[in-house]
Amino acid sequence: MTLSILTPMNRFYEGEIKSITLQTLDGIVQILPRYAPYVTGLADGIATIVSANGEQRQAKIDGGFAEVVDNKVAILTDEAEWV
């Protein structure tokens, strides 16, 4: 599964991942490979990313939207930074 995190200023992250856990407006959601098509608003919070090699990183996300389609996750946010 691929992940792209985009801000108005740059492409914050792009790469292969095993999973991502996001704080949505409806609660916490973990997205795994072959997830059903999905679009959601994001709350300000921490995204936990598990890369393809198993490394876990956390990023602070300032709201936005997430879209999951065809094993690709795209996050559009105002700002993102590593915790």
mmCIF file of the N, C-alpha and C atoms, coordinates in Angstrom:
data_MODEL
# 
_entry.id   MODEL 
# 
loop_
_atom_site.group_PDB 
_atom_site.id 
_atom_site.type_symbol 
_atom_site.label_atom_id 
_atom_site.label_alt_id 
_atom_site.label_comp_id 
_atom_site.label_asym_id 
_atom_site.label_entity_id 
_atom_site.label_seq_id 
_atom_site.pdbx_PDB_ins_code 
_atom_site.Cartn_x 
_atom_site.Cartn_y 
_atom_site.Cartn_z 
_atom_site.occupancy 
_atom_site.B_iso_or_equiv 
_atom_site.pdbx_formal_charge 
_atom_site.auth_seq_id 
_atom_site.auth_comp_id 
_atom_site.auth_asym_id 
_atom_site.auth_atom_id 
_atom_site.pdbx_PDB_model_num 
ATOM 1   N N  . MET A 1 1  ? 0.858   -1.157 0.000  1.00 0.00 ? 1  MET A N  1 
ATOM 2   C CA . MET A 1 1  ? 0.000   0.000  0.000  1.00 0.00 ? 1  MET A CA 1 
ATOM 3   C C  . MET A 1 1  ? 0.912   1.229  0.000  1.00 0.00 ? 1  MET A C  1 
ATOM 4   N N  . THR A 1 2  ? 0.527   2.265  -0.729 1.00 0.00 ? 2  THR A N  1 
ATOM 5   C CA . THR A 1 2  ? 1.329   3.487  -0.768 1.00 0.00 ? 2  THR A CA 1 
ATOM 6   C C  . THR A 1 2  ? 0.627   4.615  -0.015 1.00 0.00 ? 2  THR A C  1 
ATOM 7   N N  . LEU A 1 3  ? 1.436   5.501  0.553  1.00 0.00 ? 3  LEU A N  1 
ATOM 8   C CA . LEU A 1 3  ? 0.934   6.644  1.300  1.00 0.00 ? 3  LEU A CA 1 
ATOM 9   C C  . LEU A 1 3  ? 1.566   7.911  0.762  1.00 0.00 ? 3  LEU A C  1 
ATOM 10  N N  . SER A 1 4  ? 0.733   8.935  0.554  1.00 0.00 ? 4  SER A N  1 
ATOM 11  C CA . SER A 1 4  ? 1.213   10.278 0.223  1.00 0.00 ? 4  SER A CA 1 
ATOM 12  C C  . SER A 1 4  ? 0.577   11.246 1.211  1.00 0.00 ? 4  SER A C  1 
ATOM 13  N N  . ILE A 1 5  ? 1.415   12.062 1.860  1.00 0.00 ? 5  ILE A N  1 
ATOM 14  C CA . ILE A 1 5  ? 0.924   13.124 2.725  1.00 0.00 ? 5  ILE A CA 1 
ATOM 15  C C  . ILE A 1 5  ? 1.360   14.430 2.090  1.00 0.00 ? 5  ILE A C  1 
ATOM 16  N N  . LEU A 1 6  ? 0.379   15.231 1.698  1.00 0.00 ? 6  LEU A N  1 
ATOM 17  C CA . LEU A 1 6  ? 0.647   16.477 0.991  1.00 0.00 ? 6  LEU A CA 1 
ATOM 18  C C  . LEU A 1 6  ? 0.170   17.666 1.800  1.00 0.00 ? 6  LEU A C  1 
ATOM 19  N N  . THR A 1 7  ? 1.007   18.714 1.850  1.00 0.00 ? 7  THR A N  1 
ATOM 20  C CA . THR A 1 7  ? 0.636   19.988 2.467  1.00 0.00 ? 7  THR A CA 1 
ATOM 21  C C  . THR A 1 7  ? 0.697   21.047 1.367  1.00 0.00 ? 7  THR A C  1 
ATOM 22  N N  . PRO A 1 8  ? 0.186   22.248 1.619  1.00 0.00 ? 8  PRO A N  1 
ATOM 23  C CA . PRO A 1 8  ? 0.295   23.297 0.599  1.00 0.00 ? 8  PRO A CA 1 
ATOM 24  C C  . PRO A 1 8  ? 1.748   23.649 0.262  1.00 0.00 ? 8  PRO A C  1 
ATOM 25  N N  . MET A 1 9  ? 2.662   23.383 1.191  1.00 0.00 ? 9  MET A N  1 
ATOM 26  C CA . MET A 1 9  ? 4.058   23.758 0.991  1.00 0.00 ? 9  MET A CA 1 
ATOM 27  C C  . MET A 1 9  ? 4.922   22.655 0.376  1.00 0.00 ? 9  MET A C  1 
ATOM 28  N N  . ASN A 1 10 ? 4.590   21.376 0.635  1.00 0.00 ? 10 ASN A N  1 
ATOM 29  C CA . ASN A 1 10 ? 5.461   20.307 0.138  1.00 0.00 ? 10 ASN A CA 1 
ATOM 30  C C  . ASN A 1 10 ? 4.787   18.941 0.191  1.00 0.00 ? 10 ASN A C  1 
ATOM 31  N N  . ARG A 1 11 ? 5.503   17.978 -0.339 1.00 0.00 ? 11 ARG A N  1 
ATOM 32  C CA . ARG A 1 11 ? 5.118   16.570 -0.220 1.00 0.00 ? 11 ARG A CA 1 
ATOM 33  C C  . ARG A 1 11 ? 5.836   16.068 1.031  1.00 0.00 ? 11 ARG A C  1 
ATOM 34  N N  . PHE A 1 12 ? 5.089   15.973 2.135  1.00 0.00 ? 12 PHE A N  1 
ATOM 35  C CA . PHE A 1 12 ? 5.681   15.644 3.429  1.00 0.00 ? 12 PHE A CA 1 
ATOM 36  C C  . PHE A 1 12 ? 6.183   14.202 3.474  1.00 0.00 ? 12 PHE A C  1 
ATOM 37  N N  . TYR A 1 13 ? 5.416   13.268 2.926  1.00 0.00 ? 13 TYR A N  1 
ATOM 38  C CA . TYR A 1 13 ? 5.807   11.857 2.970  1.00 0.00 ? 13 TYR A CA 1 
ATOM 39  C C  . TYR A 1 13 ? 5.256   11.159 1.739  1.00 0.00 ? 13 TYR A C  1 
ATOM 40  N N  . GLU A 1 14 ? 6.052   10.235 1.209  1.00 0.00 ? 14 GLU A N  1 
ATOM 41  C CA . GLU A 1 14 ? 5.565   9.356  0.150  1.00 0.00 ? 14 GLU A CA 1 
ATOM 42  C C  . GLU A 1 14 ? 6.342   8.054  0.244  1.00 0.00 ? 14 GLU A C  1 
ATOM 43  N N  . GLY A 1 15 ? 5.612   6.937  0.289  1.00 0.00 ? 15 GLY A N  1 
ATOM 44  C CA . GLY A 1 15 ? 6.294   5.657  0.364  1.00 0.00 ? 15 GLY A CA 1 
ATOM 45  C C  . GLY A 1 15 ? 5.341   4.503  0.599  1.00 0.00 ? 15 GLY A C  1 
ATOM 46  N N  . GLU A 1 16 ? 5.931   3.313  0.629  1.00 0.00 ? 16 GLU A N  1 
ATOM 47  C CA . GLU A 1 16 ? 5.188   2.081  0.886  1.00 0.00 ? 16 GLU A CA 1 
ATOM 48  C C  . GLU A 1 16 ? 5.000   1.907  2.390  1.00 0.00 ? 16 GLU A C  1 
ATOM 49  N N  . ILE A 1 17 ? 3.794   1.509  2.786  1.00 0.00 ? 17 ILE A N  1 
ATOM 50  C CA . ILE A 1 17 ? 3.498   1.303  4.209  1.00 0.00 ? 17 ILE A CA 1 
ATOM 51  C C  . ILE A 1 17 ? 2.750   -0.003 4.418  1.00 0.00 ? 17 ILE A C  1 
ATOM 52  N N  . LYS A 1 18 ? 2.785   -0.482 5.668  1.00 0.00 ? 18 LYS A N  1 
ATOM 53  C CA . LYS A 1 18 ? 1.976   -1.638 6.078  1.00 0.00 ? 18 LYS A CA 1 
ATOM 54  C C  . LYS A 1 18 ? 0.636   -1.185 6.628  1.00 0.00 ? 18 LYS A C  1 
ATOM 55  N N  . SER A 1 19 ? 0.645   -0.023 7.334  1.00 0.00 ? 19 SER A N  1 
ATOM 56  C CA . SER A 1 19 ? -0.606  0.481  7.911  1.00 0.00 ? 19 SER A CA 1 
ATOM 57  C C  . SER A 1 19 ? -0.429  1.937  8.309  1.00 0.00 ? 19 SER A C  1 
ATOM 58  N N  . ILE A 1 20 ? -1.565  2.599  8.526  1.00 0.00 ? 20 ILE A N  1 
ATOM 59  C CA . ILE A 1 20 ? -1.572  3.949  9.084  1.00 0.00 ? 20 ILE A CA 1 
ATOM 60  C C  . ILE A 1 20 ? -2.797  4.070  9.983  1.00 0.00 ? 20 ILE A C  1 
ATOM 61  N N  . THR A 1 21 ? -2.597  4.687  11.134 1.00 0.00 ? 21 THR A N  1 
ATOM 62  C CA . THR A 1 21 ? -3.680  4.947  12.070 1.00 0.00 ? 21 THR A CA 1 
ATOM 63  C C  . THR A 1 21 ? -3.893  6.450  12.117 1.00 0.00 ? 21 THR A C  1 
ATOM 64  N N  . LEU A 1 22 ? -5.141  6.868  11.889 1.00 0.00 ? 22 LEU A N  1 
ATOM 65  C CA . LEU A 1 22 ? -5.480  8.284  11.775 1.00 0.00 ? 22 LEU A CA 1 
ATOM 66  C C  . LEU A 1 22 ? -6.571  8.666  12.766 1.00 0.00 ? 22 LEU A C  1 
ATOM 67  N N  . GLN A 1 23 ? -6.548  9.930  13.181 1.00 0.00 ? 23 GLN A N  1 
ATOM 68  C CA . GLN A 1 23 ? -7.620  10.473 14.002 1.00 0.00 ? 23 GLN A CA 1 
ATOM 69  C C  . GLN A 1 23 ? -8.569  11.212 13.065 1.00 0.00 ? 23 GLN A C  1 
ATOM 70  N N  . THR A 1 24 ? -9.726  10.606 12.811 1.00 0.00 ? 24 THR A N  1 
ATOM 71  C CA . THR A 1 24 ? -10.714 11.199 11.921 1.00 0.00 ? 24 THR A CA 1 
ATOM 72  C C  . THR A 1 24 ? -11.727 11.987 12.747 1.00 0.00 ? 24 THR A C  1 
ATOM 73  N N  . LEU A 1 25 ? -12.620 12.656 12.068 1.00 0.00 ? 25 LEU A N  1 
ATOM 74  C CA . LEU A 1 25 ? -13.672 13.398 12.763 1.00 0.00 ? 25 LEU A CA 1 
ATOM 75  C C  . LEU A 1 25 ? -14.641 12.462 13.479 1.00 0.00 ? 25 LEU A C  1 
ATOM 76  N N  . ASP A 1 26 ? -14.660 11.182 13.075 1.00 0.00 ? 26 ASP A N  1 
ATOM 77  C CA . ASP A 1 26 ? -15.558 10.195 13.683 1.00 0.00 ? 26 ASP A CA 1 
ATOM 78  C C  . ASP A 1 26 ? -14.857 9.270  14.669 1.00 0.00 ? 26 ASP A C  1 
ATOM 79  N N  . GLY A 1 27 ? -13.546 9.436  14.871 1.00 0.00 ? 27 GLY A N  1 
ATOM 80  C CA . GLY A 1 27 ? -12.801 8.574  15.780 1.00 0.00 ? 27 GLY A CA 1 
ATOM 81  C C  . GLY A 1 27 ? -11.524 8.074  15.128 1.00 0.00 ? 27 GLY A C  1 
ATOM 82  N N  . ILE A 1 28 ? -10.874 7.136  15.783 1.00 0.00 ? 28 ILE A N  1 
ATOM 83  C CA . ILE A 1 28 ? -9.606  6.595  15.302 1.00 0.00 ? 28 ILE A CA 1 
ATOM 84  C C  . ILE A 1 28 ? -9.863  5.470  14.309 1.00 0.00 ? 28 ILE A C  1 
ATOM 85  N N  . VAL A 1 29 ? -9.133  5.505  13.175 1.00 0.00 ? 29 VAL A N  1 
ATOM 86  C CA . VAL A 1 29 ? -9.273  4.505  12.123 1.00 0.00 ? 29 VAL A CA 1 
ATOM 87  C C  . VAL A 1 29 ? -7.890  3.977  11.754 1.00 0.00 ? 29 VAL A C  1 
ATOM 88  N N  . GLN A 1 30 ? -7.756  2.652  11.653 1.00 0.00 ? 30 GLN A N  1 
ATOM 89  C CA . GLN A 1 30 ? -6.521  2.054  11.159 1.00 0.00 ? 30 GLN A CA 1 
ATOM 90  C C  . GLN A 1 30 ? -6.772  1.535  9.755  1.00 0.00 ? 30 GLN A C  1 
ATOM 91  N N  . ILE A 1 31 ? -5.933  1.952  8.815  1.00 0.00 ? 31 ILE A N  1 
ATOM 92  C CA . ILE A 1 31 ? -6.079  1.552  7.424  1.00 0.00 ? 31 ILE A CA 1 
ATOM 93  C C  . ILE A 1 31 ? -4.996  0.532  7.108  1.00 0.00 ? 31 ILE A C  1 
ATOM 94  N N  . LEU A 1 32 ? -5.438  -0.613 6.599  1.00 0.00 ? 32 LEU A N  1 
ATOM 95  C CA . LEU A 1 32 ? -4.555  -1.728 6.249  1.00 0.00 ? 32 LEU A CA 1 
ATOM 96  C C  . LEU A 1 32 ? -4.627  -1.973 4.743  1.00 0.00 ? 32 LEU A C  1 
ATOM 97  N N  . PRO A 1 33 ? -3.699  -2.762 4.187  1.00 0.00 ? 33 PRO A N  1 
ATOM 98  C CA . PRO A 1 33 ? -3.757  -3.061 2.749  1.00 0.00 ? 33 PRO A CA 1 
ATOM 99  C C  . PRO A 1 33 ? -5.118  -3.626 2.334  1.00 0.00 ? 33 PRO A C  1 
ATOM 100 N N  . ARG A 1 34 ? -5.525  -3.289 1.109  1.00 0.00 ? 34 ARG A N  1 
ATOM 101 C CA . ARG A 1 34 ? -6.780  -3.717 0.496  1.00 0.00 ? 34 ARG A CA 1 
ATOM 102 C C  . ARG A 1 34 ? -8.005  -3.176 1.250  1.00 0.00 ? 34 ARG A C  1 
ATOM 103 N N  . TYR A 1 35 ? -7.845  -2.023 1.883  1.00 0.00 ? 35 TYR A N  1 
ATOM 104 C CA . TYR A 1 35 ? -8.949  -1.355 2.581  1.00 0.00 ? 35 TYR A CA 1 
ATOM 105 C C  . TYR A 1 35 ? -9.992  -0.922 1.554  1.00 0.00 ? 35 TYR A C  1 
ATOM 106 N N  . ALA A 1 36 ? -11.244 -0.941 1.923  1.00 0.00 ? 36 ALA A N  1 
ATOM 107 C CA . ALA A 1 36 ? -12.328 -0.517 1.030  1.00 0.00 ? 36 ALA A CA 1 
ATOM 108 C C  . ALA A 1 36 ? -12.162 0.963  0.680  1.00 0.00 ? 36 ALA A C  1 
ATOM 109 N N  . PRO A 1 37 ? -12.646 1.397  -0.481 1.00 0.00 ? 37 PRO A N  1 
ATOM 110 C CA . PRO A 1 37 ? -12.593 2.829  -0.817 1.00 0.00 ? 37 PRO A CA 1 
ATOM 111 C C  . PRO A 1 37 ? -13.231 3.648  0.311  1.00 0.00 ? 37 PRO A C  1 
ATOM 112 N N  . TYR A 1 38 ? -12.568 4.755  0.653  1.00 0.00 ? 38 TYR A N  1 
ATOM 113 C CA . TYR A 1 38 ? -12.944 5.481  1.861  1.00 0.00 ? 38 TYR A CA 1 
ATOM 114 C C  . TYR A 1 38 ? -12.468 6.925  1.756  1.00 0.00 ? 38 TYR A C  1 
ATOM 115 N N  . VAL A 1 39 ? -13.309 7.859  2.159  1.00 0.00 ? 39 VAL A N  1 
ATOM 116 C CA . VAL A 1 39 ? -12.937 9.278  2.245  1.00 0.00 ? 39 VAL A CA 1 
ATOM 117 C C  . VAL A 1 39 ? -13.412 9.768  3.607  1.00 0.00 ? 39 VAL A C  1 
ATOM 118 N N  . THR A 1 40 ? -12.546 10.522 4.309  1.00 0.00 ? 40 THR A N  1 
ATOM 119 C CA . THR A 1 40 ? -12.914 11.009 5.634  1.00 0.00 ? 40 THR A CA 1 
ATOM 120 C C  . THR A 1 40 ? -12.232 12.338 5.926  1.00 0.00 ? 40 THR A C  1 
ATOM 121 N N  . GLY A 1 41 ? -12.854 13.125 6.784  1.00 0.00 ? 41 GLY A N  1 
ATOM 122 C CA . GLY A 1 41 ? -12.220 14.325 7.306  1.00 0.00 ? 41 GLY A CA 1 
ATOM 123 C C  . GLY A 1 41 ? -11.316 13.938 8.457  1.00 0.00 ? 41 GLY A C  1 
ATOM 124 N N  . LEU A 1 42 ? -10.207 14.652 8.603  1.00 0.00 ? 42 LEU A N  1 
ATOM 125 C CA . LEU A 1 42 ? -9.254  14.356 9.669  1.00 0.00 ? 42 LEU A CA 1 
ATOM 126 C C  . LEU A 1 42 ? -9.321  15.408 10.756 1.00 0.00 ? 42 LEU A C  1 
ATOM 127 N N  . ALA A 1 43 ? -9.225  14.957 11.990 1.00 0.00 ? 43 ALA A N  1 
ATOM 128 C CA . ALA A 1 43 ? -9.107  15.855 13.133 1.00 0.00 ? 43 ALA A CA 1 
ATOM 129 C C  . ALA A 1 43 ? -7.625  16.158 13.342 1.00 0.00 ? 43 ALA A C  1 
ATOM 130 N N  . ASP A 1 44 ? -7.321  17.238 14.027 1.00 0.00 ? 44 ASP A N  1 
ATOM 131 C CA . ASP A 1 44 ? -5.937  17.494 14.417 1.00 0.00 ? 44 ASP A CA 1 
ATOM 132 C C  . ASP A 1 44 ? -5.501  16.345 15.323 1.00 0.00 ? 44 ASP A C  1 
ATOM 133 N N  . GLY A 1 45 ? -4.336  15.791 15.070 1.00 0.00 ? 45 GLY A N  1 
ATOM 134 C CA . GLY A 1 45 ? -3.876  14.699 15.914 1.00 0.00 ? 45 GLY A CA 1 
ATOM 135 C C  . GLY A 1 45 ? -2.650  14.012 15.360 1.00 0.00 ? 45 GLY A C  1 
ATOM 136 N N  . ILE A 1 46 ? -2.399  12.834 15.867 1.00 0.00 ? 46 ILE A N  1 
ATOM 137 C CA . ILE A 1 46 ? -1.211  12.062 15.523 1.00 0.00 ? 46 ILE A CA 1 
ATOM 138 C C  . ILE A 1 46 ? -1.577  10.945 14.554 1.00 0.00 ? 46 ILE A C  1 
ATOM 139 N N  . ALA A 1 47 ? -0.790  10.829 13.479 1.00 0.00 ? 47 ALA A N  1 
ATOM 140 C CA . ALA A 1 47 ? -0.911  9.701  12.547 1.00 0.00 ? 47 ALA A CA 1 
ATOM 141 C C  . ALA A 1 47 ? 0.254   8.761  12.828 1.00 0.00 ? 47 ALA A C  1 
ATOM 142 N N  . THR A 1 48 ? -0.044  7.491  13.041 1.00 0.00 ? 48 THR A N  1 
ATOM 143 C CA . THR A 1 48 ? 0.993   6.496  13.264 1.00 0.00 ? 48 THR A CA 1 
ATOM 144 C C  . THR A 1 48 ? 1.176   5.704  11.978 1.00 0.00 ? 48 THR A C  1 
ATOM 145 N N  . ILE A 1 49 ? 2.375   5.778  11.422 1.00 0.00 ? 49 ILE A N  1 
ATOM 146 C CA . ILE A 1 49 ? 2.689   5.150  10.139 1.00 0.00 ? 49 ILE A CA 1 
ATOM 147 C C  . ILE A 1 49 ? 3.632   3.982  10.384 1.00 0.00 ? 49 ILE A C  1 
ATOM 148 N N  . VAL A 1 50 ? 3.281   2.801  9.868  1.00 0.00 ? 50 VAL A N  1 
ATOM 149 C CA . VAL A 1 50 ? 4.170   1.646  9.907  1.00 0.00 ? 50 VAL A CA 1 
ATOM 150 C C  . VAL A 1 50 ? 4.646   1.424  8.478  1.00 0.00 ? 50 VAL A C  1 
ATOM 151 N N  . SER A 1 51 ? 5.937   1.661  8.249  1.00 0.00 ? 51 SER A N  1 
ATOM 152 C CA . SER A 1 51 ? 6.495   1.559  6.893  1.00 0.00 ? 51 SER A CA 1 
ATOM 153 C C  . SER A 1 51 ? 6.574   0.098  6.453  1.00 0.00 ? 51 SER A C  1 
ATOM 154 N N  . ALA A 1 52 ? 6.889   -0.105 5.188  1.00 0.00 ? 52 ALA A N  1 
ATOM 155 C CA . ALA A 1 52 ? 6.960   -1.454 4.623  1.00 0.00 ? 52 ALA A CA 1 
ATOM 156 C C  . ALA A 1 52 ? 8.003   -2.316 5.337  1.00 0.00 ? 52 ALA A C  1 
ATOM 157 N N  . ASN A 1 53 ? 9.047   -1.683 5.888  1.00 0.00 ? 53 ASN A N  1 
ATOM 158 C CA . ASN A 1 53 ? 10.079  -2.457 6.603  1.00 0.00 ? 53 ASN A CA 1 
ATOM 159 C C  . ASN A 1 53 ? 9.760   -2.612 8.086  1.00 0.00 ? 53 ASN A C  1 
ATOM 160 N N  . GLY A 1 54 ? 8.589   -2.154 8.531  1.00 0.00 ? 54 GLY A N  1 
ATOM 161 C CA . GLY A 1 54 ? 8.151   -2.337 9.912  1.00 0.00 ? 54 GLY A CA 1 
ATOM 162 C C  . GLY A 1 54 ? 8.499   -1.196 10.845 1.00 0.00 ? 54 GLY A C  1 
ATOM 163 N N  . GLU A 1 55 ? 9.203   -0.173 10.357 1.00 0.00 ? 55 GLU A N  1 
ATOM 164 C CA . GLU A 1 55 ? 9.543   0.981  11.187 1.00 0.00 ? 55 GLU A CA 1 
ATOM 165 C C  . GLU A 1 55 ? 8.288   1.801  11.470 1.00 0.00 ? 55 GLU A C  1 
ATOM 166 N N  . GLN A 1 56 ? 8.102   2.177  12.723 1.00 0.00 ? 56 GLN A N  1 
ATOM 167 C CA . GLN A 1 56 ? 6.933   2.967  13.117 1.00 0.00 ? 56 GLN A CA 1 
ATOM 168 C C  . GLN A 1 56 ? 7.352   4.408  13.363 1.00 0.00 ? 56 GLN A C  1 
ATOM 169 N N  . ARG A 1 57 ? 6.621   5.353  12.760 1.00 0.00 ? 57 ARG A N  1 
ATOM 170 C CA . ARG A 1 57 ? 6.864   6.782  12.953 1.00 0.00 ? 57 ARG A CA 1 
ATOM 171 C C  . ARG A 1 57 ? 5.530   7.460  13.222 1.00 0.00 ? 57 ARG A C  1 
ATOM 172 N N  . GLN A 1 58 ? 5.597   8.611  13.891 1.00 0.00 ? 58 GLN A N  1 
ATOM 173 C CA . GLN A 1 58 ? 4.396   9.375  14.169 1.00 0.00 ? 58 GLN A CA 1 
ATOM 174 C C  . GLN A 1 58 ? 4.548   10.781 13.609 1.00 0.00 ? 58 GLN A C  1 
ATOM 175 N N  . ALA A 1 59 ? 3.461   11.262 13.039 1.00 0.00 ? 59 ALA A N  1 
ATOM 176 C CA . ALA A 1 59 ? 3.431   12.611 12.487 1.00 0.00 ? 59 ALA A CA 1 
ATOM 177 C C  . ALA A 1 59 ? 2.225   13.352 13.048 1.00 0.00 ? 59 ALA A C  1 
ATOM 178 N N  . LYS A 1 60 ? 2.430   14.615 13.365 1.00 0.00 ? 60 LYS A N  1 
ATOM 179 C CA . LYS A 1 60 ? 1.331   15.465 13.805 1.00 0.00 ? 60 LYS A CA 1 
ATOM 180 C C  . LYS A 1 60 ? 0.663   16.015 12.546 1.00 0.00 ? 60 LYS A C  1 
ATOM 181 N N  . ILE A 1 61 ? -0.646  15.786 12.439 1.00 0.00 ? 61 ILE A N  1 
ATOM 182 C CA . ILE A 1 61 ? -1.433  16.210 11.283 1.00 0.00 ? 61 ILE A CA 1 
ATOM 183 C C  . ILE A 1 61 ? -2.413  17.289 11.740 1.00 0.00 ? 61 ILE A C  1 
ATOM 184 N N  . ASP A 1 62 ? -2.459  18.398 11.013 1.00 0.00 ? 62 ASP A N  1 
ATOM 185 C CA . ASP A 1 62 ? -3.376  19.491 11.352 1.00 0.00 ? 62 ASP A CA 1 
ATOM 186 C C  . ASP A 1 62 ? -4.609  19.447 10.450 1.00 0.00 ? 62 ASP A C  1 
ATOM 187 N N  . GLY A 1 63 ? -5.508  18.524 10.774 1.00 0.00 ? 63 GLY A N  1 
ATOM 188 C CA . GLY A 1 63 ? -6.765  18.417 10.034 1.00 0.00 ? 63 GLY A CA 1 
ATOM 189 C C  . GLY A 1 63 ? -6.558  18.021 8.581  1.00 0.00 ? 63 GLY A C  1 
ATOM 190 N N  . GLY A 1 64 ? -7.618  18.154 7.794  1.00 0.00 ? 64 GLY A N  1 
ATOM 191 C CA . GLY A 1 64 ? -7.543  17.828 6.377  1.00 0.00 ? 64 GLY A CA 1 
ATOM 192 C C  . GLY A 1 64 ? -8.474  16.701 5.995  1.00 0.00 ? 64 GLY A C  1 
ATOM 193 N N  . PHE A 1 65 ? -8.062  15.976 4.945  1.00 0.00 ? 65 PHE A N  1 
ATOM 194 C CA . PHE A 1 65 ? -8.856  14.879 4.411  1.00 0.00 ? 65 PHE A CA 1 
ATOM 195 C C  . PHE A 1 65 ? -7.962  13.697 4.092  1.00 0.00 ? 65 PHE A C  1 
ATOM 196 N N  . ALA A 1 66 ? -8.538  12.496 4.138  1.00 0.00 ? 66 ALA A N  1 
ATOM 197 C CA . ALA A 1 66 ? -7.833  11.286 3.713  1.00 0.00 ? 66 ALA A CA 1 
ATOM 198 C C  . ALA A 1 66 ? -8.719  10.547 2.720  1.00 0.00 ? 66 ALA A C  1 
ATOM 199 N N  . GLU A 1 67 ? -8.078  9.996  1.694  1.00 0.00 ? 67 GLU A N  1 
ATOM 200 C CA . GLU A 1 67 ? -8.784  9.206  0.689  1.00 0.00 ? 67 GLU A CA 1 
ATOM 201 C C  . GLU A 1 67 ? -8.034  7.893  0.499  1.00 0.00 ? 67 GLU A C  1 
ATOM 202 N N  . VAL A 1 68 ? -8.784  6.790  0.473  1.00 0.00 ? 68 VAL A N  1 
ATOM 203 C CA . VAL A 1 68 ? -8.208  5.471  0.224  1.00 0.00 ? 68 VAL A CA 1 
ATOM 204 C C  . VAL A 1 68 ? -8.864  4.918  -1.031 1.00 0.00 ? 68 VAL A C  1 
ATOM 205 N N  . VAL A 1 69 ? -8.058  4.627  -2.051 1.00 0.00 ? 69 VAL A N  1 
ATOM 206 C CA . VAL A 1 69 ? -8.554  4.066  -3.309 1.00 0.00 ? 69 VAL A CA 1 
ATOM 207 C C  . VAL A 1 69 ? -7.469  3.174  -3.900 1.00 0.00 ? 69 VAL A C  1 
ATOM 208 N N  . ASP A 1 70 ? -7.833  1.977  -4.297 1.00 0.00 ? 70 ASP A N  1 
ATOM 209 C CA . ASP A 1 70 ? -6.902  1.062  -4.991 1.00 0.00 ? 70 ASP A CA 1 
ATOM 210 C C  . ASP A 1 70 ? -5.572  0.900  -4.264 1.00 0.00 ? 70 ASP A C  1 
ATOM 211 N N  . ASN A 1 71 ? -5.628  0.642  -2.961 1.00 0.00 ? 71 ASN A N  1 
ATOM 212 C CA . ASN A 1 71 ? -4.435  0.383  -2.156 1.00 0.00 ? 71 ASN A CA 1 
ATOM 213 C C  . ASN A 1 71 ? -3.498  1.598  -2.068 1.00 0.00 ? 71 ASN A C  1 
ATOM 214 N N  . LYS A 1 72 ? -4.068  2.797  -2.240 1.00 0.00 ? 72 LYS A N  1 
ATOM 215 C CA . LYS A 1 72 ? -3.313  4.041  -2.110 1.00 0.00 ? 72 LYS A CA 1 
ATOM 216 C C  . LYS A 1 72 ? -4.032  4.938  -1.105 1.00 0.00 ? 72 LYS A C  1 
ATOM 217 N N  . VAL A 1 73 ? -3.258  5.522  -0.191 1.00 0.00 ? 73 VAL A N  1 
ATOM 218 C CA . VAL A 1 73 ? -3.795  6.448  0.794  1.00 0.00 ? 73 VAL A CA 1 
ATOM 219 C C  . VAL A 1 73 ? -3.222  7.826  0.482  1.00 0.00 ? 73 VAL A C  1 
ATOM 220 N N  . ALA A 1 74 ? -4.091  8.807  0.309  1.00 0.00 ? 74 ALA A N  1 
ATOM 221 C CA . ALA A 1 74 ? -3.671  10.189 0.086  1.00 0.00 ? 74 ALA A CA 1 
ATOM 222 C C  . ALA A 1 74 ? -4.225  11.042 1.210  1.00 0.00 ? 74 ALA A C  1 
ATOM 223 N N  . ILE A 1 75 ? -3.349  11.807 1.842  1.00 0.00 ? 75 ILE A N  1 
ATOM 224 C CA . ILE A 1 75 ? -3.751  12.715 2.914  1.00 0.00 ? 75 ILE A CA 1 
ATOM 225 C C  . ILE A 1 75 ? -3.415  14.129 2.473  1.00 0.00 ? 75 ILE A C  1 
ATOM 226 N N  . LEU A 1 76 ? -4.416  14.996 2.527  1.00 0.00 ? 76 LEU A N  1 
ATOM 227 C CA . LEU A 1 76 ? -4.233  16.420 2.259  1.00 0.00 ? 76 LEU A CA 1 
ATOM 228 C C  . LEU A 1 76 ? -4.445  17.140 3.575  1.00 0.00 ? 76 LEU A C  1 
ATOM 229 N N  . THR A 1 77 ? -3.438  17.887 4.019  1.00 0.00 ? 77 THR A N  1 
ATOM 230 C CA . THR A 1 77 ? -3.494  18.543 5.311  1.00 0.00 ? 77 THR A CA 1 
ATOM 231 C C  . THR A 1 77 ? -2.846  19.928 5.234  1.00 0.00 ? 77 THR A C  1 
ATOM 232 N N  . ASP A 1 78 ? -3.235  20.812 6.147  1.00 0.00 ? 78 ASP A N  1 
ATOM 233 C CA . ASP A 1 78 ? -2.647  22.146 6.168  1.00 0.00 ? 78 ASP A CA 1 
ATOM 234 C C  . ASP A 1 78 ? -1.179  22.101 6.592  1.00 0.00 ? 78 ASP A C  1 
ATOM 235 N N  . GLU A 1 79 ? -0.860  21.201 7.534  1.00 0.00 ? 79 GLU A N  1 
ATOM 236 C CA . GLU A 1 79 ? 0.510   21.113 8.030  1.00 0.00 ? 79 GLU A CA 1 
ATOM 237 C C  . GLU A 1 79 ? 0.773   19.737 8.599  1.00 0.00 ? 79 GLU A C  1 
ATOM 238 N N  . ALA A 1 80 ? 2.002   19.249 8.432  1.00 0.00 ? 80 ALA A N  1 
ATOM 239 C CA . ALA A 1 80 ? 2.417   17.961 8.996  1.00 0.00 ? 80 ALA A CA 1 
ATOM 240 C C  . ALA A 1 80 ? 3.854   18.088 9.475  1.00 0.00 ? 80 ALA A C  1 
ATOM 241 N N  . GLU A 1 81 ? 4.157   17.448 10.599 1.00 0.00 ? 81 GLU A N  1 
ATOM 242 C CA . GLU A 1 81 ? 5.529   17.432 11.112 1.00 0.00 ? 81 GLU A CA 1 
ATOM 243 C C  . GLU A 1 81 ? 5.753   16.153 11.906 1.00 0.00 ? 81 GLU A C  1 
ATOM 244 N N  . TRP A 1 82 ? 7.002   15.682 11.920 1.00 0.00 ? 82 TRP A N  1 
ATOM 245 C CA . TRP A 1 82 ? 7.327   14.476 12.670 1.00 0.00 ? 82 TRP A CA 1 
ATOM 246 C C  . TRP A 1 82 ? 7.306   14.780 14.158 1.00 0.00 ? 82 TRP A C  1 
ATOM 247 N N  . VAL A 1 83 ? 6.803   13.824 14.932 1.00 0.00 ? 83 VAL A N  1 
ATOM 248 C CA . VAL A 1 83 ? 6.742   13.976 16.386 1.00 0.00 ? 83 VAL A CA 1 
ATOM 249 C C  . VAL A 1 83 ? 8.082   13.556 16.961 1.00 0.00 ? 83 VAL A C  1 
# 
